[in-house]
Amino acid sequence: MNHRQMFAALALVLLSPALHAGTAALETIGEALQAAGGPLRQVSFEDVMPDTAAPFASLGVVVEEVDGGIPGQDPPVVTDDFSGNHFNWFFGYGSPARFLVSNLGFSATFPAPVRVAGVSMRSIGCVDGQSNRMGWRIFDATDALVDSGVLLFDEGCPGSTLPVYVGLHAAVPFQRVEFHREGGANFLVDDLQYGPIEGLSDQVDGSFPPAFVAGFDDVPVDTTQPILSGDLIVTGPAQVTDQFFGFPHASVFGGKATPPNMLTTHFAFVADAPGEIGGLRFFMAGGGCHAGNFATVEAFDAALRAVDSVAFAATGCVVQRLGVLGIVPAHRLHVRVQRTGSGFVNAAIDDLELSHFRVFFDGFE
């Protein structure tokens, strides 16, 4: 069984006639980003206290039980510990540290209609090493049923230590999605993603008036947190360097970023700005050419409350300037470069710029 089959072999099977033909399964976050044509907003559950049971709202999305609940089953609940194990035990990548225990099903209502929705999912225990099933239904803004079906997926069980991506790309807009177990084990969920989102863009090569900048050339090599560069304070596992795996700045960035120093992320970094920000961009290199690379940004206000979470494409095959605009106003950004199926990615970045730029979008505020 190859890597793709083991971790994300999904096939869409409609057990009842489709109301609207054209809903397709999505096997990876990369496919979801491509289907949405841009960034996806995501529910990371970091703004919800552990032990909070449905119904609740997280980053503008309402999470509820399916059909009022399953008899004898507890409602979905947010946690940071399941059976004594924490986030990394179950997911390995994504947005630590809180996640959803589905208790066999959940419903999510988005602020506005979308065409793409998906989650990172882990089953609790193996089901005889066989493919499992996930029922789904999507509903329009009036809560009328749009389409329904069942996803078949192979979690590589036993043996897999990473989640699968369970996603949908609909031919028509929908505003609510349900995922429910069609038999089998309970399942855990993180990073419920949806889009496309009006006002959220990864087109950052054009007009981008930076409000706060960190070039890292004003910081000694080998500096670790806290890193004070330009207007920003950078913390986390990142480190300032003038070489990346033995290669100097010019070899890493090919002259596209400002030498001589760069930031090696060691999988993540946190940037604190002295004022309000609504977007970021940076040059990235060294993430590798594997399909499905992406980055996530979790945004926090001045009181360090989670206010937004976004995923956007980030291939590492070539040096590129990447980022996202339209984030909910924030003061702190937690950035992770990731790869579906194998966890976080160590990448080199430079010329980090944060912008006030923001586009208002319907339904989220």
C-alpha positions in Angstrom: 0.0 0.0 0.0 1.6 3.4 -1.0 1.6 6.6 1.1 -1.5 8.0 -0.6 -3.5 4.8 -0.2 -2.5 4.4 3.4 -3.3 7.8 4.8 -5.9 9.4 2.5 -7.6 6.9 0.2 -11.0 8.4 -0.1 -13.8 7.5 -2.5 -17.2 9.2 -2.8 -20.1 6.8 -2.8 -23.7 8.0 -2.9 -26.0 5.5 -1.1 -29.0 7.5 -2.1 -29.8 9.5 -5.3 -27.9 12.8 -5.3 -30.1 15.9 -5.1 -27.4 17.9 -6.9 -24.8 16.0 -8.9 -21.2 17.0 -8.7 -20.2 16.8 -5.0 -16.7 15.4 -4.9 -14.5 13.9 -2.2 -11.3 15.8 -1.2 -8.4 13.6 0.0 -6.0 16.3 1.3 -5.9 19.9 2.5 -4.0 20.7 -0.7 -6.9 19.5 -2.8 -9.3 21.5 -0.7 -7.2 24.7 -1.2 -7.1 24.1 -4.9 -10.9 23.5 -5.0 -11.6 26.7 -3.1 -9.2 28.7 -5.3 -7.6 30.3 -2.3 -7.2 30.3 1.4 -9.6 28.4 3.7 -10.8 29.7 7.0 -10.7 27.0 9.7 -12.1 26.3 13.1 -9.2 25.4 15.4 -11.3 25.2 18.6 -8.6 27.3 20.4 -11.2 29.9 21.4 -13.4 27.3 23.2 -12.7 26.1 26.7 -12.0 22.3 27.2 -15.1 20.3 28.2 -17.4 22.7 26.3 -20.2 20.5 24.8 -22.3 21.3 21.7 -24.0 23.5 20.9 -21.2 26.2 20.8 -19.6 28.7 18.5 -16.0 28.6 17.5 -14.5 31.5 15.4 -17.9 32.2 13.9 -19.0 28.6 13.2 -21.8 27.0 15.2 -21.2 23.4 16.1 -24.2 21.2 17.1 -25.3 17.6 17.4 -26.6 15.8 14.3 -30.5 15.7 14.3 -30.6 16.7 17.9 -28.3 14.0 19.2 -27.8 10.3 19.1 -29.8 8.4 21.8 -27.5 7.4 24.7 -24.5 9.3 23.2 -23.0 12.4 24.7 -22.9 15.5 22.4 -19.7 16.6 20.6 -17.2 18.1 23.1 -14.0 20.2 22.9 -11.0 18.8 24.7 -7.3 19.0 25.0 -6.9 15.5 26.5 -8.6 12.3 25.4 -8.0 9.1 27.4 -4.8 10.7 28.8 -3.4 11.6 25.3 -2.9 15.1 23.9 -3.1 16.7 20.5 0.1 15.4 19.0 -0.7 11.8 19.9 -3.7 11.9 17.6 -3.0 14.5 14.9 0.8 15.2 14.4 0.0 18.3 12.4 -2.6 21.1 12.5 -3.4 23.6 15.2 -2.7 22.4 18.7 -3.9 22.0 21.4 -7.7 21.6 21.4 -9.8 19.4 19.3 -13.3 18.0 19.0 -14.5 14.6 20.2 -17.4 14.0 17.8 -19.2 11.3 19.7 -20.1 9.8 16.3 -21.3 13.0 14.6 -21.5 16.8 14.4 -23.0 19.6 12.5 -21.3 22.9 11.5 -23.0 26.0 10.3 -20.8 28.5 8.5 -21.3 32.3 8.6 -22.0 32.4 4.8 -22.4 29.9 2.0 -19.3 27.9 0.8 -18.5 25.2 -1.7 -15.7 23.5 0.2 -15.6 21.9 3.7 -13.3 19.4 5.3 -11.7 18.2 8.5 -8.6 16.3 9.8 -10.0 13.2 11.4 -8.7 10.3 13.6 -10.8 7.3 14.6 -10.6 5.9 18.1 -9.3 2.4 17.6 -9.1 0.2 14.5 -12.1 -1.3 12.8 -10.7 -4.7 11.8 -8.1 -3.0 9.6 -10.9 -2.4 7.0 -12.0 0.7 5.2 -14.5 2.7 7.2 -17.4 5.0 6.3 -18.4 8.5 7.1 -21.9 9.8 6.2 -22.3 13.4 5.2 -25.1 15.9 4.4 -24.9 19.5 3.2 -27.7 22.1 3.5 -28.3 25.5 2.0 -28.9 28.9 3.7 -32.6 28.0 4.3 -31.4 24.6 5.9 -32.9 22.7 2.9 -31.0 19.5 2.1 -28.6 20.0 -0.9 -26.9 16.7 -1.1 -25.9 13.6 0.9 -23.7 10.5 0.7 -21.0 8.4 2.3 -17.2 8.7 2.2 -15.1 5.5 2.2 -11.6 6.0 3.6 -8.6 3.9 4.6 -6.8 5.2 7.7 -4.0 2.8 7.3 -5.2 1.0 10.4 -3.4 -0.6 12.2 -0.1 1.3 11.9 -1.1 4.8 10.9 -0.2 7.6 13.4 -1.6 10.5 11.3 -5.1 11.6 10.5 -7.0 11.4 7.2 -8.6 14.4 5.6 -12.3 14.1 5.0 -13.5 16.8 2.6 -16.2 17.8 0.2 -16.3 20.1 -2.9 -19.9 20.8 -3.8 -21.2 22.0 -7.2 -23.6 24.4 -5.5 -23.2 26.5 -2.3 -24.1 25.2 1.1 -24.0 26.7 4.6 -24.2 23.7 6.9 -22.4 20.4 6.8 -22.9 17.2 8.8 -20.5 14.4 9.3 -21.7 11.3 11.1 -20.3 7.8 11.5 -21.9 5.1 9.4 -21.0 2.4 11.9 -17.5 1.9 13.4 -15.6 3.8 16.0 -15.9 7.2 17.5 -13.7 9.9 15.8 -11.8 13.1 16.7 -11.7 16.2 14.6 -9.4 19.3 14.3 -9.2 22.2 11.9 -12.6 22.2 10.3 -11.9 24.1 7.1 -14.3 25.9 4.8 -14.3 28.3 1.8 -13.9 30.1 -0.4 -14.1 33.2 1.8 -14.9 36.6 0.4 -12.1 39.1 1.4 -9.6 36.4 2.2 -6.7 36.2 -0.4 -3.3 34.7 -0.8 -2.4 37.1 -3.6 0.3 39.1 -1.8 2.8 39.9 -4.7 0.9 43.1 -5.6 -0.1 46.1 -3.4 0.9 45.3 0.2 1.7 48.3 2.3 3.7 46.8 5.2 3.0 48.3 8.6 5.6 46.2 10.5 8.7 44.5 9.1 11.4 42.1 10.3 14.4 41.4 8.0 16.5 39.6 10.6 19.7 41.4 9.4 19.7 43.5 12.5 19.9 40.4 14.7 23.1 38.4 15.5 23.3 34.9 14.0 22.2 32.1 16.3 19.7 34.3 18.2 16.7 32.5 19.5 13.6 33.7 21.2 12.8 36.4 21.8 14.0 37.7 18.5 13.6 41.5 18.2 13.9 42.5 14.5 12.6 45.7 13.1 9.1 46.3 14.5 8.4 42.7 15.5 9.1 40.3 18.3 9.5 36.7 17.0 9.2 33.8 19.4 8.8 30.0 19.2 11.4 27.5 18.1 12.7 29.7 15.3 16.3 30.9 15.1 18.2 33.5 13.1 20.9 32.1 10.9 23.0 32.9 7.8 23.0 29.3 6.6 20.2 26.8 6.0 21.5 23.2 6.1 24.9 24.5 5.2 23.8 26.7 2.3 24.3 30.5 2.5 21.5 33.1 2.0 22.2 33.6 -1.7 21.9 29.9 -2.4 18.7 29.5 -0.4 16.8 32.5 -1.7 18.4 33.1 -5.1 18.6 36.8 -4.5 14.9 37.2 -4.0 15.2 38.1 -0.3 17.5 40.5 1.6 20.8 39.0 2.7 22.6 37.9 4.8 20.4 36.6 7.6 17.2 34.6 7.5 14.9 32.8 10.0 14.9 29.0 10.2 11.5 28.2 11.5 12.0 24.8 13.1 8.4 24.2 12.0 6.8 27.3 13.5 7.1 30.9 14.6 5.1 33.5 16.5 5.2 37.2 15.5 3.9 39.9 17.8 3.2 43.4 16.4 2.9 46.7 18.2 -0.3 47.5 16.4 -3.3 45.9 14.6 -2.6 43.7 11.6 -4.8 42.0 9.0 -2.3 40.2 6.8 1.3 38.9 6.4 3.7 37.9 3.7 7.3 36.5 3.6 9.7 34.7 1.3 10.0 31.0 2.0 12.5 28.4 0.8 13.4 24.8 1.8 10.0 23.4 2.5 10.5 20.5 0.0 8.7 19.7 -3.2 6.2 17.2 -1.7 2.6 17.7 -2.8 0.2 19.1 -0.3 2.4 21.7 1.5 0.4 24.4 3.2 0.7 26.9 6.0 -1.6 27.9 8.7 -1.9 31.2 10.6 -3.7 31.4 13.9 -4.5 35.0 14.9 -4.8 36.4 18.4 -5.9 39.8 19.7 -4.1 42.0 22.1 -5.5 40.0 25.0 -4.2 36.8 23.3 -7.7 35.5 22.5 -8.0 33.4 19.3 -9.8 35.5 16.7 -9.0 33.7 13.4 -7.4 30.7 11.8 -6.5 30.4 8.1 -4.8 27.8 5.9 -3.1 28.7 2.6 -1.0 26.9 0.0 2.8 27.0 0.4 4.8 24.8 -1.9 8.5 24.7 -1.2 9.7 23.6 -4.6 10.8 27.1 -5.5 11.5 30.3 -3.5 8.2 32.1 -3.3 6.7 35.1 -1.5 3.6 33.8 0.2 1.1 34.9 2.8 -2.5 35.9 3.3 -4.6 39.1 3.5 -8.0 39.5 5.1 -7.3 38.1 8.6 -9.5 39.3 11.4 -7.7 42.2 13.1 -5.0 40.7 15.4 -1.8 41.5 17.3 -0.2 38.1 17.3 0.2 35.5 14.5 1.3 31.9 15.0 2.5 30.5 11.7 3.2 26.8 10.9 4.4 25.4 7.6 3.0 21.9 7.2 2.6 18.9 4.9 -0.4 16.7 4.7 0.5 13.1 5.7 3.9 13.8 7.3 3.5 16.7 9.7 5.3 20.0 10.1 8.0 21.3 7.7 11.2 23.1 8.6 11.5 26.0 6.2 13.7 29.1 5.9 11.9 32.5 5.7 13.0 36.1 5.3 11.6 39.6 4.9 8.6 39.1 7.1 6.0 41.9 6.6 2.8 42.4 8.4 0.1 44.7 7.0 -2.9 46.7 8.3 -4.7 45.7 5.1 -8.1 44.1 5.6 -11.2 43.5 3.5 -14.5 43.3 5.2 -16.4 40.1 4.5 -20.0 39.1 5.1 -21.3 37.2 8.0 -18.1 36.7 10.1 -18.3 39.8 12.3 
